[in-house]
């Protein structure tokens, strides 16, 4: 019994490690097809369309008996979820990846847990008590992460690895490299897009926490969200006057990337994250973001010969340190809450039977 319970506790952890590995590989593929000239919105539209088609039959057969009534309010939630979690977020991150690098973009994803925590405070999904060690740790961790994020944006620094001599393709890219001012402008645009994408992505975790309570069918909700996101991206792409030729996939790598992004990235990836949000909360799910950057860097730098800059490395280290200070505070808070709950239960058992009243004191409130 205890062994089965321990296994269940590890499932969200294992699931998020798998999701982050998929996202790291996906970021590398996305960077490659974008450098080849594939349109951002076309990529998002194809990705979300494949996700919806892939999940529709699964949700229909697996959740037909447990699916609650789909009300207009839930549809509105899912439509908004598609904007902040699918179409808008993916477009912004693709723009950021193209104008910077996959490793740098993953560094911004590390900010998602902290931004999620800050956004959760006004809605009562998180709490801070400065009189407690856990509360102070959460505040300090948040400030450290914000400092790391500022370092990522404001300081680029020197390149730590000279990968230009590793391949002929690298030499050709060096010959056709943009001017210094143009590169700085592109890097700035990419950084702004990543900041906006991080804010949008954090909003999705909070919204998903609400959707999970009202419509707890993860396959159905993800399929509907992907369907709405595909429509939103297609309309935006067509409204910008894009040439119809951009909708034609060219080459095996573009086809593989679109299918992989749709079925695994947006399909199973979103389903798994929605399940983890339901099981362990939005901040826990977002807390695995640094793993994406580590895996991406292991592939990006030695294999694809992307540059790693000093500012990216220092900012990422600061962000990760702050993130785990925050997580330590949350873990301590939860441990104290469980201890307090057990004490209250024992006290109530020793008294006359009545409804238990739990008094939550310092460091004992869950979030």
Steps between C-alpha positions, in 0.01 A plus 500: 500500500775740601704397196209577266447838663870583463482404131202730447691787660783454249275489193466881461878535537574237235232644272647851513855374435368328186309809390806723545716263294241516220488881518879527491524287185205687351663839559805384304283383209297821503815712489620305195179528294462868588855568380400328175228763455183328620226748599432528877121506483485222242710282728274577799184430294625165373625404844171572675292346220691173525466510878121541476464223240723267702316554831141516373444120464692429822284742698180373338553135595691533829295776659152440357366372835670752729472815290280769663271730305688746282352836599554840336706609800737205463530567127597860575764378745638261238499772232699728733726208589570452129610864471735514801619140486505410132478752217643816659759332723631272227526785250695716748737220594559409136583862427734506799670175400559619145647836603717362784574128555328191635718501813431868569125450450503208744668727756192723491278199558675471838319818603158338455473351854583833664264700279234236565557539875472880484182482289350241736524729805203732420275198431577330831667203330824589678567664838799672659560544873814707560509391865580144390817357346303353213337834420831684505658232279223540244550878488881476481480234229263716298728805522806295404318359197392846390862616530612206286237582240619862488856375452388283208335796327750778571835320475607280212875476556762315303456167325634216717554252218634565152309253289547669163776266389312178558318482170478656157145611578632697796757672278234593247282642776796704622554647151137605466467615860297814562661826606555554873220755534256280311585199718447709813162615371391143424623379841300778670184415306547133583548578870182711512306221328630249754399724791147531362488127432608426858220718640247333271625150585481571874141617457415167338609303808267704722214475253557124464470461876150649479402301190613175662243549776211591271577263212735222623528320164859566398480341154176676406606838635838483323337395171252789517775744601717385207204535262434858614872580484530370143208720390648804675843447340356437153285815512795708619724358228249561221421850628865601476486439125748214494561335164324165464831340403616519865245229586690242294734284710842463341728215589491207739618700803204741480250214476661313791511817712134587438376146572721462808402843631130431450468143628762496774572866585154658492303175530644269763712780649203721588300201624782396731548852635127540559505173696800616706333836574197309629715266712766732639404857410615760246825603670624139532431439131673820394798429728649245260570767237879519566535140387395607149793740477753246626393237248475755219852628572638145495364462146520858378864584569704188407276372218350811339796725597282781638680771698469519880551850640628593844186699581278203417705269722516737799134600471392137477700403809350788700148413384540132591641588846204730566257241370616233740503740796134557417436126471673436832263746663199328344623155607556613859159663503331181384691283747395722790142495380493119486652481850243746634218309333613173659522664844150646469363161393656326800366765739150467358507121531574535870195724548130440443403431140446822310602663175875575508600863510846565363680808622767601254790685658835624376657282231197273490292631213527313171529683175 
